[in-house]
């Protein structure tokens, strides 16, 4: 089991090579956050962005507009 870090704390995870199969709080964490249990389900949730995206204006090399008044 490999140890990973999130802003909710440390956790240990097992993977089948594609998806996390088991996630549990790191055994050395004296007060683990319950949210860590959601990490495996969130990995492939439909709300996640499937690939990196760039706005068309930035990708096309157009200069950025100033936000000043």
MMTF fields as JSON, N, C-alpha, C and O atoms, coordinates in Angstrom:
{
  "mmtfVersion": "1.0.0",
  "mmtfProducer": "UNKNOWN",
  "numBonds": 275,
  "numAtoms": 276,
  "numGroups": 69,
  "numChains": 1,
  "numModels": 1,
  "chainsPerModel": [1],
  "groupsPerChain": [69],
  "chainIdList": ["A"],
  "bondAtomList": [4, 2, 8, 6, 12, 10, 16, 14, 20, 18, 24, 22, 28, 26, 32, 30, 36, 34, 40, 38, 44, 42, 48, 46, 52, 50, 56, 54, 60, 58, 64, 62, 68, 66, 72, 70, 76, 74, 80, 78, 84, 82, 88, 86, 92, 90, 96, 94, 100, 98, 104, 102, 108, 106, 112, 110, 116, 114, 120, 118, 124, 122, 128, 126, 132, 130, 136, 134, 140, 138, 144, 142, 148, 146, 152, 150, 156, 154, 160, 158, 164, 162, 168, 166, 172, 170, 176, 174, 180, 178, 184, 182, 188, 186, 192, 190, 196, 194, 200, 198, 204, 202, 208, 206, 212, 210, 216, 214, 220, 218, 224, 222, 228, 226, 232, 230, 236, 234, 240, 238, 244, 242, 248, 246, 252, 250, 256, 254, 260, 258, 264, 262, 268, 266, 272, 270],
  "bondOrderList": [1, 1, 1, 1, 1, 1, 1, 1, 1, 1, 1, 1, 1, 1, 1, 1, 1, 1, 1, 1, 1, 1, 1, 1, 1, 1, 1, 1, 1, 1, 1, 1, 1, 1, 1, 1, 1, 1, 1, 1, 1, 1, 1, 1, 1, 1, 1, 1, 1, 1, 1, 1, 1, 1, 1, 1, 1, 1, 1, 1, 1, 1, 1, 1, 1, 1, 1, 1],
  "groupList": [{"groupName": "UNK", "atomNameList": ["N", "CA", "C", "O"], "elementList": ["N", "C", "C", "O"], "formalChargeList": [0, 0, 0, 0], "bondAtomList": [1, 0, 2, 1, 3, 2], "bondOrderList": [1, 1, 2], "singleLetterCode": "X", "chemCompType": "L-PEPTIDE LINKING"}],
  "groupTypeList": [0, 0, 0, 0, 0, 0, 0, 0, 0, 0, 0, 0, 0, 0, 0, 0, 0, 0, 0, 0, 0, 0, 0, 0, 0, 0, 0, 0, 0, 0, 0, 0, 0, 0, 0, 0, 0, 0, 0, 0, 0, 0, 0, 0, 0, 0, 0, 0, 0, 0, 0, 0, 0, 0, 0, 0, 0, 0, 0, 0, 0, 0, 0, 0, 0, 0, 0, 0, 0],
  "groupIdList": [1, 2, 3, 4, 5, 6, 7, 8, 9, 10, 11, 12, 13, 14, 15, 16, 17, 18, 19, 20, 21, 22, 23, 24, 25, 26, 27, 28, 29, 30, 31, 32, 33, 34, 35, 36, 37, 38, 39, 40, 41, 42, 43, 44, 45, 46, 47, 48, 49, 50, 51, 52, 53, 54, 55, 56, 57, 58, 59, 60, 61, 62, 63, 64, 65, 66, 67, 68, 69],
  "secStructList": [7, 3, 3, 3, 3, 3, 6, 6, 3, 3, 3, 3, 3, 3, 3, 7, 1, 1, 1, 3, 3, 3, 3, 3, 3, 7, 6, 6, 7, 6, 6, 7, 7, 4, 4, 4, 4, 4, 2, 2, 2, 2, 6, 6, 7, 6, 6, 1, 7, 1, 1, 7, 7, 7, 7, 2, 2, 2, 2, 6, 6, 7, 7, 7, 7, 7, 7, 7, 7],
  "xCoordList": [0.85, 0.0, 0.903, 1.799, 0.679, 1.47, 0.815, -0.41, 1.629, 1.127, 1.088, 2.035, -0.01, -0.213, -0.676, -1.123, -0.565, -0.98, -2.021, -1.945, -2.985, -3.946, -4.038, -3.431, -4.794, -4.953, -5.881, -6.065, -6.466, -7.254, -6.404, -6.862, -5.181, -4.304, -3.678, -3.843, -2.963, -2.275, -3.199, -4.033, -3.027, -3.797, -2.968, -1.989, -3.37, -2.742, -3.732, -4.934, -3.24, -4.13, -3.572, -2.362, -4.469, -4.153, -4.83, -5.885, -4.218, -4.76, -4.681, -3.815, -5.601, -5.538, -4.813, -4.804, -4.209, -3.508, -4.332, -3.791, -5.63, -6.521, -7.298, -7.466, -7.763, -8.574, -8.058, -7.433, -8.337, -8.025, -9.007, -10.216, -8.505, -9.366, -9.584, -10.568, -8.675, -8.822, -8.126, -7.006, -8.801, -8.239, -8.547, -9.679, -7.537, -7.77, -6.814, -5.732, -7.195, -6.309, -4.965, -4.887, -3.917, -2.589, -2.623, -3.167, -2.052, -2.144, -1.463, -1.743, -0.573, 0.095, -0.643, -0.173, -1.79, -2.553, -3.419, -4.317, -3.158, -3.922, -5.377, -6.228, -5.678, -7.049, -7.366, -7.443, -7.549, -7.779, -9.114, -10.101, -9.121, -10.338, -11.219, -10.719, -12.509, -13.405, -13.485, -13.816, -13.183, -13.241, -12.286, -12.508, -11.246, -10.284, -10.979, -10.542, -12.039, -12.791, -13.407, -13.766, -13.542, -14.133, -13.123, -13.519, -11.85, -10.814, -10.988, -10.897, -11.231, -11.357, -12.545, -12.416, -13.688, -14.88, -14.715, -15.24, -14.002, -13.831, -12.868, -12.916, -12.011, -10.98, -11.572, -11.005, -12.672, -13.275, -14.722, -15.531, -15.04, -16.399, -16.713, -15.821, -17.947, -18.309, -18.087, -17.944, -18.056, -17.846, -16.388, -16.1, -15.484, -14.058, -13.785, -14.411, -12.864, -12.434, -11.529, -10.552, -11.852, -11.152, -9.782, -8.969, -9.509, -8.215, -7.942, -8.871, -6.708, -6.401, -7.101, -7.257, -7.513, -8.168, -7.491, -7.018, -7.447, -6.893, -7.892, -8.44, -8.13, -9.034, -8.479, -7.266, -9.363, -8.973, -8.096, -7.128, -8.409, -7.618, -6.18, -5.264, -5.973, -4.61, -3.869, -2.674, -4.567, -3.926, -3.576, -2.617, -4.351, -4.131, -3.088, -2.826, -2.491, -1.437, -1.935, -1.151, -3.226, -3.744, -3.277, -3.211, -2.955, -2.517, -3.646, -4.823, -3.261, -4.237, -4.73, -3.95, -6.004, -6.563, -6.317, -6.33, -6.098, -5.891, -7.215, -8.264, -7.163, -8.367, -8.549, -9.565, -7.587, -7.68, -8.778, -8.931, -9.554, -10.661, -10.678, -11.584],
  "yCoordList": [-1.166, 0.0, 1.239, 1.346, 2.162, 3.383, 4.512, 4.569, 5.41, 6.552, 7.779, 8.037, 8.543, 9.745, 10.878, 10.643, 12.111, 13.278, 14.094, 14.248, 14.609, 15.576, 16.702, 16.624, 17.752, 18.8, 18.348, 19.088, 17.166, 16.61, 15.716, 15.29, 15.427, 14.592, 13.478, 13.411, 12.612, 11.495, 10.276, 10.067, 9.479, 8.246, 7.2, 7.513, 5.975, 4.856, 4.331, 4.289, 3.932, 3.489, 2.296, 2.163, 1.445, 0.341, 0.626, 1.258, 0.157, 0.38, -0.901, -1.745, -1.03, -2.16, -1.761, -2.513, -0.577, -0.064, 0.958, 1.722, 0.979, 1.944, 2.753, 3.962, 2.104, 2.762, 2.408, 1.368, 3.296, 2.994, 1.933, 2.075, 0.893, -0.179, -0.105, -0.638, 0.549, 0.704, 1.986, 2.273, 2.743, 3.971, 3.973, 3.716, 4.265, 4.386, 5.432, 5.63, 6.098, 7.103, 6.481, 5.315, 7.288, 6.829, 6.427, 7.151, 5.292, 4.75, 5.623, 5.477, 6.529, 7.411, 8.718, 9.537, 8.931, 10.162, 10.045, 9.205, 10.885, 10.775, 11.224, 10.787, 12.084, 12.552, 12.597, 13.684, 11.449, 11.435, 12.079, 11.962, 12.756, 13.386, 12.333, 11.543, 12.307, 11.353, 11.535, 10.59, 12.743, 13.001, 12.125, 11.904, 11.632, 10.791, 9.563, 9.034, 9.119, 7.983, 8.243, 7.296, 9.512, 9.864, 9.89, 10.022, 9.769, 9.911, 8.892, 9.257, 7.642, 6.61, 6.88, 6.768, 7.229, 7.487, 8.744, 8.808, 9.732, 10.997, 10.87, 11.681, 9.88, 9.734, 9.659, 10.24, 8.977, 8.815, 9.326, 8.861, 10.265, 10.816, 11.583, 12.225, 11.535, 12.239, 13.756, 14.393, 14.329, 15.778, 16.185, 17.366, 15.239, 15.566, 15.868, 15.294, 16.757, 17.076, 15.938, 15.601, 15.354, 14.171, 14.419, 13.499, 15.655, 15.966, 17.448, 18.214, 17.866, 19.289, 20.119, 19.664, 21.316, 22.221, 23.583, 24.009, 24.262, 25.611, 26.456, 26.004, 27.676, 28.562, 28.804, 28.906, 28.894, 29.042, 30.278, 30.217, 31.388, 32.603, 32.427, 32.979, 31.682, 31.441, 30.467, 30.63, 29.469, 28.479, 29.068, 28.631, 30.058, 30.64, 31.738, 32.313, 32.041, 33.045, 34.481, 35.405, 34.68, 36.045, 36.727, 36.083, 38.013, 38.703, 38.805, 38.892, 38.793, 38.91, 40.332, 41.272, 40.504, 41.831, 42.269, 41.455, 43.532, 44.087, 44.105, 44.368, 43.826, 43.886, 45.268, 45.529, 46.141, 47.489, 48.259, 48.175, 49.027, 49.865, 50.249, 50.961],
  "zCoordList": [0.0, 0.0, 0.0, 0.837, -0.919, -1.021, -0.231, -0.128, 0.326, 1.077, 0.181, -0.562, 0.247, -0.554, 0.355, 1.477, -0.14, 0.639, -0.118, -1.337, 0.617, 0.096, 1.114, 2.182, 0.791, 1.791, 2.912, 3.878, 2.818, 3.917, 4.808, 5.868, 4.398, 5.202, 4.39, 3.172, 5.068, 4.432, 4.379, 5.26, 3.318, 3.211, 2.495, 1.816, 2.655, 1.968, 0.948, 1.211, -0.21, -1.272, -2.024, -2.21, -2.445, -3.347, -4.674, -4.721, -5.754, -7.087, -7.892, -7.667, -8.835, -9.762, -11.05, -12.024, -11.044, -12.215, -12.977, -13.777, -12.737, -13.386, -12.358, -12.516, -11.327, -10.3, -8.914, -8.706, -7.982, -6.595, -6.118, -6.305, -5.517, -5.036, -3.531, -3.017, -2.826, -1.377, -0.945, -1.366, -0.108, 0.456, 1.946, 2.356, 2.749, 4.198, 4.747, 4.194, 5.818, 6.413, 6.794, 7.182, 6.673, 7.074, 8.54, 9.374, 8.85, 10.214, 11.26, 12.449, 10.848, 11.798, 12.063, 12.854, 11.416, 11.592, 12.845, 12.897, 13.863, 15.104, 14.961, 15.735, 13.992, 13.785, 12.289, 11.717, 11.647, 10.196, 9.825, 10.551, 8.69, 8.184, 7.506, 6.705, 7.811, 7.158, 5.637, 4.92, 5.14, 3.698, 2.895, 1.705, 3.516, 2.805, 2.212, 1.19, 2.843, 2.316, 0.957, 0.258, 0.56, -0.738, -1.877, -3.035, -1.589, -2.614, -3.737, -4.909, -3.413, -4.451, -5.365, -6.585, -4.81, -5.621, -6.47, -7.582, -5.968, -6.687, -7.866, -8.79, -7.844, -8.88, -10.285, -11.21, -10.471, -11.797, -11.822, -12.625, -10.958, -10.899, -12.188, -12.741, -12.676, -13.908, -13.852, -14.897, -12.677, -12.567, -12.767, -12.956, -12.73, -12.939, -14.397, -15.289, -14.634, -15.996, -16.465, -15.796, -17.602, -18.08, -18.674, -18.758, -19.091, -19.693, -19.507, -19.253, -19.627, -19.489, -20.574, -21.707, -20.224, -21.158, -21.107, -20.053, -22.244, -22.338, -23.117, -24.122, -22.659, -23.399, -24.793, -24.981, -25.755, -27.152, -27.357, -28.116, -26.705, -26.853, -26.388, -26.996, -25.343, -24.854, -25.762, -26.011, -26.247, -27.104, -28.468, -29.104, -28.92, -30.228, -30.249, -31.305, -29.12, -29.059, -29.072, -29.292, -28.841, -28.801, -27.516, -26.469, -27.578, -26.368, -25.345, -25.698, -24.08, -23.005, -22.9, -23.049, -22.646, -22.443, -21.009, -20.085, -20.84, -19.516, -18.766, -19.353, -17.472, -16.648, -16.029, -15.384, -16.217, -15.648, -16.361, -17.579, -15.561, -15.973, -17.351, -17.783]
}
